[in-house]
């Protein structure tokens, strides 16, 4: 989804997950009071890359672009601080995506192997028991 705001957790717990192209959901982070999320979309205009879900009763402060711009005008160092956090989180997201891509590829390979074995057995009329060659 496009993001036009970011959120500051005042109370409660928020879980962040990423869904792979295969539909597998991977937990990325958990945010508690004092943490923030949703900043990438707000600061770069990119679509949201993860899903935030309340894990308890949550109270958040929502900050839109106009509000953030006013804040950055009076605190220009804030952009640098947020860039540090964003770079770290992007690295974590990329690592999670890489892990999921590898896991997904291994699952597809295992499924393909099972299907190929079934086709070979069917073609040669071999029963479903497995024998190890030595």
Protein Blocks (a to p, Z undefined) as FASTA:
>chain_A
ZZfbdcddfbdcdddddddfkopacdfbdcdehiaehklmmmnopacfbdcddfbdcddd
dddfklmmmmmmmmmmlmmmmmmmmmmmmmmmmmmmmmmmmmmmmmmmmmmmmmmmmmmm
mmnopafbdcddZZ
